[in-house]
Amino acid sequence: MELTGAVWHKSSRSNQQNNCVEVATNLRGVVAVRDSKDRVGPVLAFTPAAWRAFLTGVSRY
């Protein structure tokens, strides 16, 4: 997966210790998610539809 042009965003609810995930949604056909503490570590990739379904599910809680 090519992440060179990824623009990463953290939640506005993230804490000062950087304990959160970052999301890149500007990639073609994929939403990438990574650990903010390990920016060169593994990245999870989701289709935009799967990411929307995830957000819909977590927004109910």
Gaussian input, Z-matrix of N, CA and C with variables (Angstrom, degrees):
# hf/3-21g

backbone

0 1
 N
 C     1     B1
 C     2     B2     1     A1
 N     3     B3     2     A2     1     D1
 C     4     B4     3     A3     2     D2
 C     5     B5     4     A4     3     D3
 N     6     B6     5     A5     4     D4
 C     7     B7     6     A6     5     D5
 C     8     B8     7     A7     6     D6
 N     9     B9     8     A8     7     D7
 C    10    B10     9     A9     8     D8
 C    11    B11    10    A10     9     D9
 N    12    B12    11    A11    10    D10
 C    13    B13    12    A12    11    D11
 C    14    B14    13    A13    12    D12
 N    15    B15    14    A14    13    D13
 C    16    B16    15    A15    14    D14
 C    17    B17    16    A16    15    D15
 N    18    B18    17    A17    16    D16
 C    19    B19    18    A18    17    D17
 C    20    B20    19    A19    18    D18
 N    21    B21    20    A20    19    D19
 C    22    B22    21    A21    20    D20
 C    23    B23    22    A22    21    D21
 N    24    B24    23    A23    22    D22
 C    25    B25    24    A24    23    D23
 C    26    B26    25    A25    24    D24
 N    27    B27    26    A26    25    D25
 C    28    B28    27    A27    26    D26
 C    29    B29    28    A28    27    D27
 N    30    B30    29    A29    28    D28
 C    31    B31    30    A30    29    D29
 C    32    B32    31    A31    30    D30
 N    33    B33    32    A32    31    D31
 C    34    B34    33    A33    32    D32
 C    35    B35    34    A34    33    D33
 N    36    B36    35    A35    34    D34
 C    37    B37    36    A36    35    D35
 C    38    B38    37    A37    36    D36
 N    39    B39    38    A38    37    D37
 C    40    B40    39    A39    38    D38
 C    41    B41    40    A40    39    D39
 N    42    B42    41    A41    40    D40
 C    43    B43    42    A42    41    D41
 C    44    B44    43    A43    42    D42
 N    45    B45    44    A44    43    D43
 C    46    B46    45    A45    44    D44
 C    47    B47    46    A46    45    D45
 N    48    B48    47    A47    46    D46
 C    49    B49    48    A48    47    D47
 C    50    B50    49    A49    48    D48
 N    51    B51    50    A50    49    D49
 C    52    B52    51    A51    50    D50
 C    53    B53    52    A52    51    D51
 N    54    B54    53    A53    52    D52
 C    55    B55    54    A54    53    D53
 C    56    B56    55    A55    54    D54
 N    57    B57    56    A56    55    D55
 C    58    B58    57    A57    56    D56
 C    59    B59    58    A58    57    D57
 N    60    B60    59    A59    58    D58
 C    61    B61    60    A60    59    D59
 C    62    B62    61    A61    60    D60
 N    63    B63    62    A62    61    D61
 C    64    B64    63    A63    62    D62
 C    65    B65    64    A64    63    D63
 N    66    B66    65    A65    64    D64
 C    67    B67    66    A66    65    D65
 C    68    B68    67    A67    66    D66
 N    69    B69    68    A68    67    D67
 C    70    B70    69    A69    68    D68
 C    71    B71    70    A70    69    D69
 N    72    B72    71    A71    70    D70
 C    73    B73    72    A72    71    D71
 C    74    B74    73    A73    72    D72
 N    75    B75    74    A74    73    D73
 C    76    B76    75    A75    74    D74
 C    77    B77    76    A76    75    D75
 N    78    B78    77    A77    76    D76
 C    79    B79    78    A78    77    D77
 C    80    B80    79    A79    78    D78
 N    81    B81    80    A80    79    D79
 C    82    B82    81    A81    80    D80
 C    83    B83    82    A82    81    D81
 N    84    B84    83    A83    82    D82
 C    85    B85    84    A84    83    D83
 C    86    B86    85    A85    84    D84
 N    87    B87    86    A86    85    D85
 C    88    B88    87    A87    86    D86
 C    89    B89    88    A88    87    D87
 N    90    B90    89    A89    88    D88
 C    91    B91    90    A90    89    D89
 C    92    B92    91    A91    90    D90
 N    93    B93    92    A92    91    D91
 C    94    B94    93    A93    92    D92
 C    95    B95    94    A94    93    D93
 N    96    B96    95    A95    94    D94
 C    97    B97    96    A96    95    D95
 C    98    B98    97    A97    96    D96
 N    99    B99    98    A98    97    D97
 C   100   B100    99    A99    98    D98
 C   101   B101   100   A100    99    D99
 N   102   B102   101   A101   100   D100
 C   103   B103   102   A102   101   D101
 C   104   B104   103   A103   102   D102
 N   105   B105   104   A104   103   D103
 C   106   B106   105   A105   104   D104
 C   107   B107   106   A106   105   D105
 N   108   B108   107   A107   106   D106
 C   109   B109   108   A108   107   D107
 C   110   B110   109   A109   108   D108
 N   111   B111   110   A110   109   D109
 C   112   B112   111   A111   110   D110
 C   113   B113   112   A112   111   D111
 N   114   B114   113   A113   112   D112
 C   115   B115   114   A114   113   D113
 C   116   B116   115   A115   114   D114
 N   117   B117   116   A116   115   D115
 C   118   B118   117   A117   116   D116
 C   119   B119   118   A118   117   D117
 N   120   B120   119   A119   118   D118
 C   121   B121   120   A120   119   D119
 C   122   B122   121   A121   120   D120
 N   123   B123   122   A122   121   D121
 C   124   B124   123   A123   122   D122
 C   125   B125   124   A124   123   D123
 N   126   B126   125   A125   124   D124
 C   127   B127   126   A126   125   D125
 C   128   B128   127   A127   126   D126
 N   129   B129   128   A128   127   D127
 C   130   B130   129   A129   128   D128
 C   131   B131   130   A130   129   D129
 N   132   B132   131   A131   130   D130
 C   133   B133   132   A132   131   D131
 C   134   B134   133   A133   132   D132
 N   135   B135   134   A134   133   D133
 C   136   B136   135   A135   134   D134
 C   137   B137   136   A136   135   D135
 N   138   B138   137   A137   136   D136
 C   139   B139   138   A138   137   D137
 C   140   B140   139   A139   138   D138
 N   141   B141   140   A140   139   D139
 C   142   B142   141   A141   140   D140
 C   143   B143   142   A142   141   D141
 N   144   B144   143   A143   142   D142
 C   145   B145   144   A144   143   D143
 C   146   B146   145   A145   144   D144
 N   147   B147   146   A146   145   D145
 C   148   B148   147   A147   146   D146
 C   149   B149   148   A148   147   D147
 N   150   B150   149   A149   148   D148
 C   151   B151   150   A150   149   D149
 C   152   B152   151   A151   150   D150
 N   153   B153   152   A152   151   D151
 C   154   B154   153   A153   152   D152
 C   155   B155   154   A154   153   D153
 N   156   B156   155   A155   154   D154
 C   157   B157   156   A156   155   D155
 C   158   B158   157   A157   156   D156
 N   159   B159   158   A158   157   D157
 C   160   B160   159   A159   158   D158
 C   161   B161   160   A160   159   D159
 N   162   B162   161   A161   160   D160
 C   163   B163   162   A162   161   D161
 C   164   B164   163   A163   162   D162
 N   165   B165   164   A164   163   D163
 C   166   B166   165   A165   164   D164
 C   167   B167   166   A166   165   D165
 N   168   B168   167   A167   166   D166
 C   169   B169   168   A168   167   D167
 C   170   B170   169   A169   168   D168
 N   171   B171   170   A170   169   D169
 C   172   B172   171   A171   170   D170
 C   173   B173   172   A172   171   D171
 N   174   B174   173   A173   172   D172
 C   175   B175   174   A174   173   D173
 C   176   B176   175   A175   174   D174
 N   177   B177   176   A176   175   D175
 C   178   B178   177   A177   176   D176
 C   179   B179   178   A178   177   D177
 N   180   B180   179   A179   178   D178
 C   181   B181   180   A180   179   D179
 C   182   B182   181   A181   180   D180

   B1=1.4518
   B2=1.5277
   B3=1.2938
   B4=1.4655
   B5=1.5279
   B6=1.3325
   B7=1.4689
   B8=1.5213
   B9=1.3207
   B10=1.4686
   B11=1.5152
   B12=1.3053
   B13=1.4660
   B14=1.5151
   B15=1.3260
   B16=1.4664
   B17=1.5249
   B18=1.3165
   B19=1.4735
   B20=1.5186
   B21=1.3303
   B22=1.4602
   B23=1.5225
   B24=1.3437
   B25=1.4641
   B26=1.5225
   B27=1.3234
   B28=1.4635
   B29=1.5179
   B30=1.2956
   B31=1.4507
   B32=1.5253
   B33=1.3117
   B34=1.4678
   B35=1.5211
   B36=1.3228
   B37=1.4678
   B38=1.5290
   B39=1.3224
   B40=1.4650
   B41=1.5223
   B42=1.3278
   B43=1.4584
   B44=1.5262
   B45=1.3048
   B46=1.4613
   B47=1.5247
   B48=1.3287
   B49=1.4540
   B50=1.5320
   B51=1.3061
   B52=1.4664
   B53=1.5233
   B54=1.3282
   B55=1.4596
   B56=1.5227
   B57=1.2917
   B58=1.4527
   B59=1.5189
   B60=1.2948
   B61=1.4535
   B62=1.5127
   B63=1.3074
   B64=1.4640
   B65=1.5177
   B66=1.3200
   B67=1.4583
   B68=1.5182
   B69=1.3122
   B70=1.4607
   B71=1.5233
   B72=1.3215
   B73=1.4657
   B74=1.5222
   B75=1.3245
   B76=1.4586
   B77=1.5238
   B78=1.3106
   B79=1.4595
   B80=1.5151
   B81=1.2957
   B82=1.4594
   B83=1.5243
   B84=1.3306
   B85=1.4508
   B86=1.5117
   B87=1.3327
   B88=1.4629
   B89=1.5206
   B90=1.3243
   B91=1.4589
   B92=1.5250
   B93=1.3293
   B94=1.4579
   B95=1.5244
   B96=1.3307
   B97=1.4601
   B98=1.5275
   B99=1.3384
   B100=1.4689
   B101=1.5200
   B102=1.3181
   B103=1.4599
   B104=1.5221
   B105=1.3125
   B106=1.4633
   B107=1.5214
   B108=1.3298
   B109=1.4675
   B110=1.5226
   B111=1.3174
   B112=1.4681
   B113=1.5203
   B114=1.2946
   B115=1.4742
   B116=1.5177
   B117=1.3155
   B118=1.4624
   B119=1.5250
   B120=1.3217
   B121=1.4604
   B122=1.5093
   B123=1.3167
   B124=1.4620
   B125=1.5234
   B126=1.3191
   B127=1.4654
   B128=1.5222
   B129=1.3164
   B130=1.4627
   B131=1.5194
   B132=1.3187
   B133=1.4641
   B134=1.5236
   B135=1.3211
   B136=1.4580
   B137=1.5156
   B138=1.3231
   B139=1.4618
   B140=1.5305
   B141=1.3251
   B142=1.4722
   B143=1.5329
   B144=1.3214
   B145=1.4723
   B146=1.5268
   B147=1.3176
   B148=1.4623
   B149=1.5247
   B150=1.3257
   B151=1.4681
   B152=1.5295
   B153=1.3357
   B154=1.4633
   B155=1.5182
   B156=1.3240
   B157=1.4693
   B158=1.5296
   B159=1.3173
   B160=1.4668
   B161=1.5238
   B162=1.3300
   B163=1.4780
   B164=1.5195
   B165=1.3080
   B166=1.4588
   B167=1.5223
   B168=1.3224
   B169=1.4595
   B170=1.5190
   B171=1.3283
   B172=1.4705
   B173=1.5185
   B174=1.3138
   B175=1.4660
   B176=1.5303
   B177=1.3091
   B178=1.4696
   B179=1.5182
   B180=1.3277
   B181=1.4653
   B182=1.4688
   A1=107.82
   A2=117.01
   A3=123.17
   A4=109.72
   A5=116.67
   A6=121.62
   A7=112.67
   A8=117.51
   A9=120.88
   A10=112.62
   A11=118.43
   A12=121.39
   A13=114.80
   A14=116.87
   A15=120.03
   A16=111.45
   A17=115.21
   A18=122.00
   A19=105.94
   A20=115.59
   A21=121.84
   A22=110.97
   A23=115.53
   A24=121.95
   A25=109.29
   A26=115.78
   A27=121.75
   A28=108.55
   A29=115.80
   A30=121.43
   A31=110.22
   A32=116.32
   A33=120.20
   A34=110.74
   A35=117.25
   A36=122.04
   A37=112.84
   A38=117.28
   A39=119.07
   A40=110.28
   A41=115.16
   A42=118.99
   A43=111.21
   A44=116.47
   A45=122.32
   A46=113.15
   A47=118.70
   A48=121.51
   A49=112.52
   A50=116.97
   A51=121.25
   A52=112.50
   A53=117.68
   A54=121.90
   A55=109.99
   A56=115.94
   A57=118.82
   A58=109.56
   A59=116.01
   A60=121.66
   A61=108.97
   A62=114.69
   A63=121.50
   A64=107.55
   A65=115.76
   A66=122.15
   A67=109.55
   A68=116.39
   A69=122.43
   A70=107.52
   A71=115.94
   A72=120.37
   A73=112.50
   A74=117.21
   A75=119.62
   A76=112.95
   A77=117.76
   A78=121.60
   A79=110.56
   A80=117.05
   A81=121.70
   A82=111.48
   A83=116.64
   A84=121.96
   A85=116.42
   A86=117.77
   A87=119.91
   A88=110.10
   A89=115.59
   A90=122.93
   A91=105.38
   A92=116.55
   A93=121.00
   A94=109.86
   A95=116.19
   A96=122.31
   A97=107.66
   A98=116.18
   A99=120.37
   A100=110.31
   A101=116.00
   A102=123.57
   A103=108.17
   A104=117.77
   A105=120.78
   A106=112.62
   A107=117.74
   A108=120.96
   A109=112.04
   A110=117.95
   A111=122.40
   A112=109.02
   A113=115.93
   A114=121.05
   A115=114.61
   A116=118.11
   A117=120.34
   A118=111.09
   A119=116.16
   A120=121.49
   A121=112.34
   A122=116.07
   A123=120.83
   A124=112.86
   A125=114.12
   A126=122.58
   A127=108.23
   A128=116.26
   A129=121.01
   A130=108.01
   A131=117.09
   A132=121.55
   A133=109.50
   A134=115.52
   A135=122.94
   A136=109.25
   A137=115.89
   A138=118.31
   A139=106.78
   A140=117.76
   A141=118.70
   A142=112.35
   A143=117.87
   A144=120.17
   A145=111.04
   A146=117.84
   A147=121.01
   A148=110.43
   A149=117.24
   A150=120.80
   A151=110.72
   A152=117.30
   A153=120.55
   A154=110.78
   A155=116.93
   A156=120.65
   A157=110.41
   A158=116.86
   A159=120.73
   A160=110.43
   A161=117.18
   A162=120.62
   A163=111.41
   A164=117.33
   A165=120.62
   A166=110.20
   A167=116.02
   A168=120.01
   A169=112.91
   A170=117.65
   A171=119.12
   A172=111.98
   A173=118.25
   A174=119.31
   A175=112.19
   A176=116.30
   A177=120.53
   A178=112.37
   A179=117.12
   A180=120.12
   A181=109.53
   D1=131.22
   D2=-179.78
   D3=-87.92
   D4=118.08
   D5=-177.62
   D6=-115.49
   D7=10.01
   D8=-176.08
   D9=-55.47
   D10=-42.03
   D11=-177.86
   D12=-92.35
   D13=10.15
   D14=-176.41
   D15=-64.58
   D16=135.06
   D17=173.07
   D18=-110.28
   D19=109.95
   D20=-173.78
   D21=-90.31
   D22=141.29
   D23=179.45
   D24=-131.29
   D25=140.11
   D26=173.49
   D27=-104.08
   D28=154.86
   D29=176.80
   D30=-63.65
   D31=144.79
   D32=174.80
   D33=-67.66
   D34=-12.76
   D35=178.32
   D36=-93.22
   D37=3.13
   D38=-179.86
   D39=-68.42
   D40=153.11
   D41=-176.83
   D42=-91.18
   D43=173.22
   D44=-177.23
   D45=-69.50
   D46=-19.53
   D47=-179.86
   D48=-81.31
   D49=1.31
   D50=177.11
   D51=70.79
   D52=24.77
   D53=-179.18
   D54=-88.53
   D55=79.31
   D56=-178.50
   D57=-160.10
   D58=-176.32
   D59=174.67
   D60=-109.66
   D61=159.54
   D62=174.73
   D63=-119.07
   D64=147.25
   D65=-176.60
   D66=-126.73
   D67=136.45
   D68=173.47
   D69=-116.50
   D70=118.19
   D71=-178.48
   D72=-111.50
   D73=1.96
   D74=-176.53
   D75=-90.96
   D76=10.33
   D77=-179.49
   D78=-88.92
   D79=149.18
   D80=-176.69
   D81=-72.74
   D82=111.34
   D83=173.54
   D84=77.59
   D85=9.14
   D86=-178.15
   D87=-150.03
   D88=147.32
   D89=171.37
   D90=-112.37
   D91=124.61
   D92=-177.37
   D93=-105.67
   D94=142.41
   D95=-178.94
   D96=-132.43
   D97=134.57
   D98=178.82
   D99=-140.81
   D100=164.07
   D101=176.15
   D102=-79.03
   D103=127.63
   D104=-177.55
   D105=-66.36
   D106=-20.51
   D107=179.24
   D108=-85.23
   D109=-13.12
   D110=-176.18
   D111=-134.83
   D112=70.66
   D113=-172.63
   D114=-68.51
   D115=-14.65
   D116=176.28
   D117=-105.65
   D118=4.58
   D119=-179.72
   D120=-81.87
   D121=-163.36
   D122=-176.67
   D123=-65.65
   D124=153.55
   D125=179.31
   D126=-125.38
   D127=134.20
   D128=172.93
   D129=-90.73
   D130=141.12
   D131=-179.67
   D132=-122.45
   D133=134.22
   D134=-179.98
   D135=-128.50
   D136=151.09
   D137=169.24
   D138=-71.47
   D139=155.21
   D140=176.94
   D141=-56.44
   D142=-36.93
   D143=179.54
   D144=-66.24
   D145=-41.67
   D146=178.47
   D147=-65.71
   D148=-38.54
   D149=178.78
   D150=-64.96
   D151=-43.04
   D152=177.50
   D153=-61.60
   D154=-41.34
   D155=178.84
   D156=-63.37
   D157=-41.28
   D158=177.05
   D159=-61.26
   D160=-48.45
   D161=-179.63
   D162=-62.27
   D163=-38.99
   D164=177.42
   D165=-62.33
   D166=-43.19
   D167=-179.55
   D168=-64.94
   D169=-45.36
   D170=-177.60
   D171=-74.72
   D172=-23.57
   D173=-179.74
   D174=-70.82
   D175=-14.45
   D176=178.53
   D177=-78.08
   D178=-9.50
   D179=-177.95
   D180=-109.15

